[in-house]
């Protein structure tokens, strides 16, 4: 069983330098970077680690759909450039991919910060996943390639294309949540900073 790890990028050089060496250690995988027109050295970093480097327009959903069409893996794992699944979590994904009733799922979230507020946000996100069976893109979303094709991939939405996909995925069979994925705090730090302006 092979996993295609798909990462859409736009000026993600710094994050890829941290994420890709970690992913390179994973077994039974291919790494696909699909870039939306970066002006930094994202492509140069990607070429050192990725099995495929694709170019696309600057739209996350289109980027991920483009990469999925070129993927060779049985399972597609969509990651943000600043998110790293634990080795144990990735191995559990491999185990789950052997169970035909499981159509996909996500990871439980760990935000890379010691701030109490962000630890609380991680807890809230994981409770949401546990009880409402929903996931956001920063948790990493995995789906069987044939199921992804069946449900039409990501819809062309300006926001929340990840939640939309996961809701449709749940209708196709069992989804699971695995411990854990470490995601940088940059998204929340930006939101908290704007709230205090």
C-alpha positions in Angstrom: 0.0 0.0 0.0 1.4 3.4 -1.1 0.6 6.8 0.2 0.8 9.9 -2.0 1.6 12.9 0.3 0.2 16.0 -1.4 1.3 19.5 -0.3 0.0 22.7 -2.0 2.4 25.5 -1.7 2.8 29.2 -2.2 6.1 30.7 -0.9 6.6 27.9 1.6 10.4 27.6 1.4 11.0 27.9 5.2 8.3 25.5 6.2 9.2 22.9 3.5 12.8 22.9 4.8 11.4 21.6 8.2 8.6 19.4 6.9 10.1 17.5 3.9 13.1 16.0 5.8 10.6 14.6 8.3 8.3 13.2 5.6 11.3 11.7 3.7 11.7 9.2 6.6 8.2 7.8 6.1 7.8 4.4 4.4 5.7 3.5 1.3 5.1 7.0 0.1 5.6 9.5 -2.7 5.8 13.2 -2.0 4.0 15.5 -4.5 4.5 19.3 -4.2 2.0 21.4 -6.3 3.1 25.0 -6.4 0.8 28.0 -7.0 3.5 30.4 -8.3 6.0 30.9 -5.5 8.5 33.7 -5.8 10.8 32.4 -3.1 12.9 29.2 -3.4 10.0 26.8 -2.7 10.6 25.0 -5.9 14.3 24.6 -5.2 13.6 23.0 -1.8 10.9 20.8 -3.2 13.1 19.4 -5.9 15.5 18.1 -3.3 12.8 15.9 -1.6 9.7 15.6 -3.7 9.1 12.8 -6.2 6.9 15.1 -8.2 6.9 18.9 -8.5 3.8 20.3 -10.3 2.8 23.8 -11.1 -0.8 25.0 -10.9 -2.8 28.2 -10.5 -3.0 29.9 -7.1 -6.0 28.0 -5.7 -5.6 25.4 -2.9 -8.5 23.2 -4.1 -7.3 23.2 -7.7 -3.7 22.6 -6.7 -4.7 19.5 -4.7 -7.0 18.2 -7.4 -4.2 18.6 -9.9 -1.8 16.6 -7.7 -4.4 13.9 -7.1 -4.6 13.3 -10.8 -0.9 12.6 -10.9 -0.7 10.6 -7.7 0.2 6.9 -7.8 -0.6 6.0 -4.2 -3.6 4.0 -3.0 -4.2 6.6 -0.3 -4.0 10.4 -0.7 -2.7 12.4 2.2 -3.3 16.2 1.9 -1.0 18.2 4.1 -0.2 21.8 4.8 3.4 22.8 4.3 3.8 23.4 8.1 2.2 20.2 9.3 4.1 17.0 10.2 2.3 13.8 11.1 4.0 11.8 13.8 5.8 8.7 12.7 3.5 6.5 14.8 0.5 8.3 13.3 1.7 7.8 9.8 2.3 4.1 10.5 -1.3 3.8 11.8 -2.5 5.4 8.5 -0.6 2.6 6.6 -2.3 0.0 8.8 -5.7 1.6 8.3 -5.3 1.6 4.6 -5.4 -2.2 4.7 -8.9 -2.1 6.1 -11.3 -1.8 3.2 -14.2 -0.3 5.3 -12.1 2.7 6.1 -12.4 5.3 3.3 -10.2 8.0 4.9 -9.8 10.2 7.9 -7.6 12.7 9.6 -5.2 13.3 12.5 -5.7 14.7 15.9 -4.2 18.2 16.1 -1.3 19.4 18.1 -0.4 23.1 17.6 3.3 23.7 18.0 3.1 26.2 20.8 3.3 26.3 24.6 0.7 29.1 24.9 -2.3 28.0 26.9 -4.8 29.4 24.5 -3.4 27.4 21.6 -3.4 24.2 23.7 -7.0 24.9 24.4 -7.7 25.4 20.7 -6.0 22.0 20.0 -8.2 20.4 22.6 -11.3 21.9 21.2 -10.4 20.9 17.6 -9.9 17.3 18.8 -13.1 17.2 20.7 -14.9 18.5 17.6 -13.3 15.7 15.5 -14.1 13.0 18.1 -17.8 13.9 18.5 -18.8 15.5 15.2 -16.4 13.5 12.9 -15.2 16.6 11.0 -11.7 17.8 10.2 -9.9 20.9 8.9 -7.0 20.8 6.4 -4.4 21.7 9.1 -5.1 18.3 10.7 -4.1 16.5 7.5 -6.8 14.7 5.5 -6.4 11.3 4.0 -8.7 9.5 1.5 -8.6 6.5 -0.7 -7.8 7.6 -4.2 -10.8 5.8 -5.8 -13.1 7.4 -3.2 -11.6 10.8 -3.9 -12.4 10.4 -7.6 -15.9 9.1 -6.8 -16.9 12.1 -4.8 -15.3 14.5 -7.3 -12.3 15.8 -5.3 -12.3 19.2 -3.8 -15.0 21.6 -4.9 -14.1 25.0 -6.2 -14.9 27.0 -3.0 -13.2 30.2 -1.8 -13.1 28.8 1.8 -13.5 25.6 3.8 -13.0 23.3 0.8 -11.4 20.9 3.4 -14.6 20.7 5.5 -16.7 20.3 2.4 -14.6 17.3 1.2 -14.6 15.7 4.7 -18.4 15.9 4.9 -18.8 14.2 1.6 -16.1 11.6 2.5 -18.1 10.6 5.7 -21.0 9.6 3.5 -18.9 6.9 1.7 -17.9 4.8 4.7 -15.9 4.8 7.9 -13.6 7.7 8.7 -11.0 7.5 11.5 -8.9 9.9 13.5 -5.3 9.1 14.4 -2.8 10.6 16.9 -1.3 13.0 15.9 -0.1 15.9 13.6 2.1 18.8 14.7 1.1 22.0 13.0 2.8 25.4 13.4 1.1 28.1 15.3 1.4 30.7 12.5 -2.3 30.7 11.5 -3.5 31.2 15.1 -0.7 33.7 16.0 -1.9 35.8 13.0 -5.5 35.7 14.1 -4.6 36.5 17.7 -2.4 39.4 16.6 -5.2 40.9 14.4 -7.6 40.6 17.3 -5.4 42.8 19.5 -4.9 45.5 16.9 
